[in-house]
Amino acid sequence: MPIWESVAVGVDEPAPVRRTSKPSRRWMTVGAAATAVLLVAILAGTFGFRYLQDRPVHEAFGAAQQVFAPMVESFAEANDLEQVGFAGQRAEDAVGRLSTRRTAIADADTELARSLVPVLDAQVAAAWAGAQLAGVEGSELGVWGEAHASLSTALEDLAAATKDLQLQDAESAQMVVDGQAMLSNLDTVVGTAVAKQIEASMQSLLGELTVAKKTADVRATAEAATRELQAGEAALKGMAPDSPQAEHLESSLAVNHAIAGLDLLDGETLGEWPSLRRSLTAAMGSVPSDSPLVADGREAVGGLNKLVARADTRLSDWQAAYDGAVQEKAADSTALAEYAAAMEAAMRRYSTLRTDLSEWIDRVESPNAYVTYDEAYSVLSQARWDRQVIRDEMNGLAVPADVQAAHGELVSVVDDAIAAMQAAYDGATDSDYCMTSCYYKETPGWTRFSSESGRITEAYRAADQSWQAAVAAAKSSVESRTLTRKPQV
């Protein structure tokens, strides 16, 4: 009886136990199949979505390889510099096209895209390095040094990025174009051309050193050698170490290094020449005996020996003349200063004498003063004597040439003052003995003294100003005296 019936009638019979039966195998199979279908649907949806995301990335990457591959092939198959130049032009075009595809892939921002970007970065860098060789000619091989270094780095980065990509997406990694064939062929074609150019350049540079006139010419040659050096070292890296070609290039580069070291040589470093000469001679010793560089090197060393000897002589002569001129300038400046100081001291004393005499004359002419003839004789005699002493001191000075005229004017004024003192003395004597007049002011001597006194005052003022100007001009002349410039050797 159903359980609800027994409950309804209140019968005390035990309720039947409900039995849980196991699902049948058929239903288990159906459930598993449904789960599998669901999982497949989920996975298919996920991978389908990724496929839709990565499909344009794959296409862009494939297009990039189609740009990179022909460029690599053009470098790998170049047989001469002209073809290398054409390949470089192709690389110029490839840089822009690869960059465009790299940007498109980076913008996708998927896991695959992020794995591909380093590969494309390396390929863009390799194309840029190759573009430096666009239109390259024999005279422009200096770019090979930088191009070789950039290309080697780019290809190393490409190999590393490809290895990383192999772990992320083997299918994409198989699409990557390897650029090693590009570098290998360039090492052969450009390296051979560089080796020939280096030897020819060394001959030219040694010739320039032979005929150099100044150390500036030597330094210019050294700078040219430095530019050649990078290309030569890059070419050497691409050669078999034990090959005759490599050995030949190494000997040329040794000479190149020695010439580049001459950039130290100038007028201040002539003493370095013996050391630089030993380096150049040692480098020439590595050159094959049948090479024309041997004779060229010998002539270059001989020419530089003469250049350094001439330069040393010129500098020694200049230094002696310069030191003499400096000493002469200092001596003239000192002499002028000493003369001016002595002259100014004498002029100050002279001015004091003039003031003292003027005050005494005022007392003589004062109606309230009494001056005896003995006092007059004494004062006028002493005044004349003091002026003679000052004049003799002035005449005893070593007068610089530039102020001799002005000096002469001052001495002449003092001479006039001495003569005036004598005239005043004669007037006092005349008055004392009433020879022409008993009143001193009316004697010829005193009359002459009075008239000369005013003139001498103005003459002294003018002579003093003229002398001061002459001394200032002489000082300026000495200070601005131009010393001989150091010669460019």
VOGU-3710 file (C-alpha; in Angstrom, 3 decimals, decimal comma):
1> mpiwesvavg> 0,000/0,000/0,000  1,356/3,470/-0,765  2,852/5,298/2,211  0,356/8,097/2,057  -2,505/5,573/2,447  -1,140/4,066/5,656  -0,674/7,514/7,104  -4,214/8,440/6,184  -5,863/5,491/8,004  -3,499/5,545/10,998
11> vdepapvrrt> -2,392/1,921/10,559  0,498/0,851/12,703  2,302/-1,054/9,988  5,873/-0,204/9,306  6,322/2,214/6,468  7,943/0,732/3,401  11,611/1,735/2,862  12,233/3,876/-0,283  14,932/2,328/-2,481  17,275/4,407/-4,494
21> skpsrrwmtv> 17,950/2,663/-7,712  21,267/3,206/-9,791  20,894/4,964/-13,145  21,003/2,638/-16,043  24,118/2,371/-18,244  22,213/3,881/-21,109  21,620/7,121/-19,250  25,260/7,265/-18,083  26,411/6,968/-21,671  24,104/9,698/-22,784
31> gaaatavllv> 25,346/12,052/-20,008  28,989/11,489/-20,850  28,353/12,120/-24,486  26,558/15,356/-23,709  29,466/16,533/-21,514  31,968/15,728/-24,242  29,907/17,602/-26,781  29,759/20,566/-24,437  33,552/20,523/-23,891  34,218/20,246/-27,581
41> ailagtfgfr> 31,904/23,124/-28,205  33,686/25,240/-25,602  37,126/24,364/-26,906  36,074/24,891/-30,462  34,711/28,269/-29,550  37,910/29,262/-27,762  40,251/28,100/-30,468  37,972/29,455/-33,099  38,114/32,864/-31,466  41,912/32,696/-31,234
51> ylqdrpvhea> 42,102/31,608/-34,832  40,045/34,583/-35,869  42,325/36,859/-33,805  45,616/35,366/-35,031  44,709/34,927/-38,670  45,445/38,582/-39,658  48,577/38,458/-37,480  49,797/35,372/-39,349  49,032/37,017/-42,671  50,879/40,217/-41,728
61> fgaaqqvfap> 53,869/38,215/-40,486  53,943/36,177/-43,691  53,833/39,384/-45,714  56,753/40,729/-43,672  58,816/37,628/-44,449  58,022/38,123/-48,130  59,605/41,580/-47,801  62,616/40,418/-45,786  63,439/37,338/-47,895  64,132/39,131/-51,230
71> mvesfaeand> 66,240/41,694/-49,428  68,373/38,992/-47,817  68,667/37,209/-51,146  69,828/40,375/-52,922  72,665/40,785/-50,413  73,484/37,061/-50,395  73,829/36,949/-54,190  75,722/40,246/-54,684  79,024/39,692/-56,482  80,518/43,189/-56,354
81> leqvgfagqr> 80,127/46,547/-54,673  77,714/47,819/-57,288  75,322/44,955/-56,575  75,781/45,499/-52,838  74,792/49,132/-53,385  71,639/48,054/-55,223  70,806/45,630/-52,401  71,242/48,493/-49,951  68,648/50,484/-51,863  66,290/47,525/-51,617
91> aedavgrlst> 66,944/47,458/-47,867  65,969/51,133/-47,641  62,563/50,229/-49,046  62,312/47,177/-46,793  62,794/49,234/-43,638  59,575/51,150/-44,203  57,527/48,138/-45,298  58,706/45,946/-42,434  58,056/48,737/-39,951  54,481/49,083/-41,213
101> rrtaiadadt> 53,793/45,375/-40,715  55,491/45,353/-37,359  53,198/48,177/-36,193  50,098/46,347/-37,438  51,085/43,160/-35,597  51,927/45,030/-32,389  48,530/46,738/-32,486  46,807/43,321/-32,501  48,053/42,826/-28,933  47,572/39,046/-28,875
111> elarslvpvl> 49,876/36,472/-27,344  51,089/35,479/-30,801  51,571/39,096/-31,823  53,704/39,761/-28,760  55,874/36,768/-29,678  56,344/38,004/-33,243  57,278/41,618/-32,463  60,882/40,843/-31,325  61,448/38,931/-34,575  60,260/41,860/-36,630
121> daqvaaawag> 62,268/44,333/-34,537  65,412/42,367/-35,355  64,518/42,192/-39,051  63,857/45,933/-39,200  67,261/46,509/-37,561  68,931/44,192/-40,079  67,259/46,026/-42,962  68,367/49,368/-41,509  71,959/48,114/-41,286  71,817/46,952/-44,888
131> aqlagvegse> 70,337/50,280/-45,975  73,579/51,988/-44,921  75,233/50,300/-47,894  72,844/51,866/-50,411  74,862/53,146/-53,358  78,136/52,247/-51,633  81,298/52,691/-53,684  84,968/52,062/-53,146  85,522/55,531/-51,703  82,687/55,137/-49,188
141> lgvwgeahas> 83,628/51,858/-47,519  84,037/53,585/-44,187  80,319/52,866/-43,570  81,034/49,147/-43,551  82,380/49,242/-40,005  79,161/50,609/-38,521  76,954/48,596/-40,890  78,766/45,353/-40,041  78,417/45,900/-36,301  74,726/46,822/-36,594
151> lstaledlaa> 73,955/43,882/-38,889  75,777/41,364/-36,671  73,818/42,540/-33,627  70,510/42,477/-35,515  71,053/38,916/-36,763  72,027/37,732/-33,294  68,822/39,277/-31,963  66,871/37,627/-34,788  68,241/34,191/-33,928  67,380/34,644/-30,242
161> atkdlqlqda> 63,870/35,931/-31,021  63,252/33,012/-33,406  64,316/30,543/-30,734  61,854/32,097/-28,287  59,135/32,032/-30,936  59,721/28,279/-31,492  58,521/27,707/-27,943  55,402/29,816/-28,467  54,385/28,975/-32,018  56,417/26,465/-34,031
171> esaqmvvdgq> 54,432/27,135/-37,177  55,284/30,845/-37,132  58,916/30,093/-36,263  59,210/28,029/-39,440  58,157/31,093/-41,455  61,087/33,242/-40,184  63,673/34,078/-42,844  67,253/33,695/-41,578  69,592/36,526/-42,641  72,964/34,875/-41,989
181> amlsnldtvv> 73,592/34,332/-45,699  73,370/38,098/-46,094  76,213/38,736/-43,627  78,366/35,878/-44,893  78,375/37,147/-48,462  78,905/40,748/-47,423  81,930/39,667/-45,385  83,383/38,219/-48,576  82,445/40,904/-51,104  82,763/44,062/-48,994
191> gtavakqiea> 85,535/42,629/-46,843  87,711/41,981/-49,877  87,051/45,465/-51,215  87,828/47,005/-47,832  91,105/45,071/-47,575  92,213/46,413/-50,950  91,100/49,904/-50,062  92,921/49,804/-46,719  96,217/48,964/-48,403  95,735/51,653/-51,051
201> smqsllgelt> 94,664/54,097/-48,356  97,756/53,331/-46,276  99,940/54,178/-49,264  98,088/57,466/-49,687  98,244/58,311/-45,979  101,957/57,522/-45,761  102,474/59,775/-48,768  100,631/62,588/-46,989  102,844/62,163/-43,936  105,955/62,362/-46,106
211> vakktadvra> 105,055/65,818/-47,434  103,305/67,173/-44,320  104,377/70,741/-43,477  102,762/71,149/-40,068  101,579/68,949/-37,246  98,018/69,933/-38,201  98,572/68,105/-41,499  99,743/65,065/-39,547  96,670/65,121/-37,307  94,365/65,393/-40,329
221> taeaatrelq> 96,023/62,305/-41,790  95,625/60,512/-38,448  91,902/61,325/-38,408  91,525/59,876/-41,899  93,293/56,718/-40,731  90,888/56,440/-37,794  87,907/56,530/-40,153  89,393/53,715/-42,216  90,127/51,651/-39,135  86,568/50,704/-38,211
231> ageaalkgma> 85,780/49,430/-41,698  89,019/47,452/-41,813  88,403/45,795/-38,457  84,878/44,873/-39,529  86,249/43,318/-42,724  88,808/41,351/-40,714  86,073/39,780/-38,584  84,533/38,239/-41,692  87,763/36,596/-42,864  89,223/33,221/-41,945
241> pdspqaehle> 91,793/34,028/-39,224  94,687/32,141/-40,869  93,993/33,143/-44,450  96,626/35,093/-46,424  94,006/37,766/-47,010  93,462/38,186/-43,262  97,203/38,308/-42,549  97,671/40,911/-45,271  94,841/43,026/-43,892  96,158/42,690/-40,350
251> sslavnhaia> 99,532/44,106/-41,371  97,831/47,034/-43,119  95,671/47,666/-40,057  98,767/47,682/-37,833  100,137/50,538/-39,940  96,697/52,157/-39,795  96,709/51,996/-35,992  100,156/53,584/-35,834  99,140/56,411/-38,171  95,911/56,988/-36,212
261> gldlldgetl> 98,035/57,363/-33,082  99,717/60,421/-34,603  96,652/62,487/-33,690  98,524/63,228/-30,441  101,236/65,181/-32,238  101,146/68,971/-31,947  103,358/71,821/-30,852  102,949/70,846/-27,198  103,711/67,146/-27,670  106,716/67,090/-30,000
271> gewpslrrsl> 108,518/65,160/-27,286  106,158/62,234/-27,957  107,517/61,771/-31,467  110,253/59,232/-30,557  107,610/56,951/-29,000  105,205/57,446/-31,919  108,038/56,779/-34,365  108,839/53,472/-32,656  105,188/52,437/-32,951  105,085/53,323/-36,645
281> taamgsvpsd> 108,389/51,582/-37,338  107,232/48,462/-35,471  103,997/48,411/-37,479  105,947/48,683/-40,717  107,934/45,645/-39,588  104,790/43,497/-39,880  104,287/44,443/-43,532  105,533/41,907/-46,134  108,939/42,943/-47,459  107,687/43,050/-51,041
291> splvadgrea> 104,834/45,449/-50,178  105,096/49,015/-51,493  104,115/50,115/-47,985  107,652/49,368/-46,792  109,272/52,096/-48,907  106,365/54,449/-48,304  106,693/53,957/-44,566  110,412/54,641/-44,615  109,878/57,900/-46,488  107,052/58,897/-44,142
301> vgglnklvar> 109,237/58,427/-41,071  112,004/60,463/-42,709  109,581/63,243/-43,588  108,180/63,319/-40,055  111,683/63,446/-38,590  112,357/66,596/-40,588  108,967/68,098/-39,734  109,476/67,579/-35,994  113,031/68,965/-36,165  111,835/72,097/-37,997
311> adtrlsdwqa> 108,958/72,540/-35,598  111,216/72,155/-32,588  113,656/74,753/-33,943  110,870/77,225/-34,706  109,358/76,787/-31,271  112,736/77,146/-29,566  113,483/80,344/-31,504  110,034/81,682/-30,746  110,304/80,814/-27,062  113,628/82,628/-26,772
321> aydgavqeka> 112,234/85,691/-28,546  109,028/85,542/-26,527  110,855/85,279/-23,214  113,076/88,199/-24,248  110,070/90,289/-25,200  108,345/89,472/-21,905  111,458/90,452/-19,972  111,863/93,630/-22,008  108,235/94,547/-21,435  108,574/93,971/-17,715
331> adstalaeya> 111,825/95,942/-17,619  110,324/98,854/-19,556  107,307/98,875/-17,277  109,521/98,872/-14,177  111,814/101,551/-15,581  108,875/103,773/-16,460  107,350/103,331/-13,012  110,650/104,101/-11,268  111,298/107,135/-13,455  107,795/108,496/-12,943
341> aameaamrry> 108,035/108,015/-9,179  111,391/109,838/-8,995  110,176/112,621/-11,270  106,987/113,127/-9,288  108,981/113,361/-6,066  111,215/116,045/-7,620  108,179/117,933/-8,922  106,530/117,872/-5,505  109,641/119,391/-3,971  109,740/121,992/-6,727
351> stlrtdlsew> 106,116/122,914/-6,046  106,934/123,321/-2,367  109,844/125,626/-3,259  107,549/127,731/-5,433  105,016/128,046/-2,596  107,695/128,998/-0,072  109,160/131,638/-2,374  105,739/133,075/-3,149  105,001/133,491/0,560  108,405/135,187/1,139
361> idrvespnay> 107,801/137,654/-1,721  104,406/138,485/-0,218  106,207/139,366/3,027  108,805/141,444/1,120  106,069/143,446/-0,532  104,050/143,887/2,635  104,359/147,465/4,056  104,232/146,085/7,553  107,138/143,684/7,143  110,815/144,376/7,309
371> vtydeaysvl> 113,247/142,226/5,279  116,936/142,877/5,432  119,224/142,608/2,456  121,110/139,827/4,173  117,876/137,842/4,417  117,100/138,585/0,772  120,530/137,434/-0,358  120,194/134,257/1,708  116,649/133,384/0,584  117,218/134,080/-3,118
381> sqarwdrqvi> 120,566/132,313/-3,141  119,075/129,241/-1,457  116,085/129,272/-3,821  118,400/129,254/-6,804  120,490/126,480/-5,303  117,467/124,292/-4,448  116,176/124,601/-7,993  119,554/123,663/-9,409  119,560/120,516/-7,254  116,125/119,527/-8,534
391> rdemnglavp> 117,120/120,247/-12,124  120,256/118,142/-11,759  118,195/115,281/-10,297  115,821/115,478/-13,254  118,696/115,466/-15,703  120,225/112,492/-13,903  117,179/110,265/-14,385  117,011/107,496/-17,015  114,247/108,968/-19,150  112,171/106,515/-21,251
401> advqaahgel> 112,153/107,398/-24,928  108,402/108,026/-25,063  108,548/110,828/-22,443  111,854/112,520/-23,317  110,201/115,493/-25,018  107,840/116,172/-22,122  110,683/115,663/-19,658  112,760/118,239/-21,539  109,954/120,790/-21,278  109,810/120,439/-17,505
411> vsvvddaiaa> 113,574/120,754/-17,121  113,522/123,823/-19,343  110,921/125,453/-17,079  113,087/124,737/-14,020  116,079/126,242/-15,860  113,999/129,377/-16,432  113,117/129,451/-12,730  116,822/129,272/-11,829  117,544/132,183/-14,164  114,661/134,127/-12,573
421> mqaaydgatd> 116,142/133,512/-9,115  119,438/134,941/-10,346  117,624/137,985/-11,737  115,923/138,547/-8,356  119,260/138,214/-6,590  120,839/140,716/-8,995  117,931/143,134/-8,357  118,474/142,921/-4,608  122,186/143,666/-5,044  121,423/146,586/-7,384
431> sdycmtscyy> 118,992/148,044/-4,866  121,364/147,495/-1,962  124,104/149,530/-3,620  121,749/151,922/-5,493  123,479/151,059/-8,759  120,502/151,813/-11,010  117,855/152,401/-8,379  117,615/152,250/-4,665  114,095/150,755/-4,839  114,341/147,030/-5,551
441> ketpgwtrfs> 111,155/146,906/-7,637  112,637/149,393/-10,109  115,867/147,498/-10,721  116,187/145,645/-14,048  116,840/142,346/-12,306  113,724/142,482/-10,121  111,648/143,665/-13,060  112,796/140,685/-15,060  112,086/138,341/-12,133  108,562/139,724/-11,749
451> sesgriteay> 107,699/139,312/-15,433  109,238/135,799/-15,630  107,490/134,605/-12,489  104,008/134,728/-14,009  105,151/133,183/-17,288  107,023/130,397/-15,497  103,936/129,568/-13,442  101,831/129,003/-16,591  104,670/127,272/-18,422  105,181/124,855/-15,510
461> raadqswqaa> 101,478/124,042/-15,356  101,406/123,292/-19,093  104,637/121,276/-18,958  103,319/119,265/-15,999  100,118/118,376/-17,857  102,074/117,459/-20,959  104,388/115,263/-18,907  101,536/113,505/-17,124  99,907/112,718/-20,484  103,185/111,440/-21,922
471> vaaakssves> 103,746/109,113/-18,948  100,185/107,751/-19,188  100,597/107,150/-22,925  103,951/105,454/-22,382  102,458/103,190/-19,707  99,572/102,245/-21,994  101,991/101,557/-24,817  104,045/99,197/-22,689  101,019/97,376/-21,294  99,428/96,928/-24,718
481> rtltrkpqv> 102,628/95,824/-26,371  101,789/92,760/-28,452  103,929/89,702/-27,896  104,755/87,396/-30,770  102,210/84,617/-31,083  103,291/81,047/-30,813  103,852/79,692/-34,324  101,609/76,952/-35,648  103,979/74,081/-36,285
//
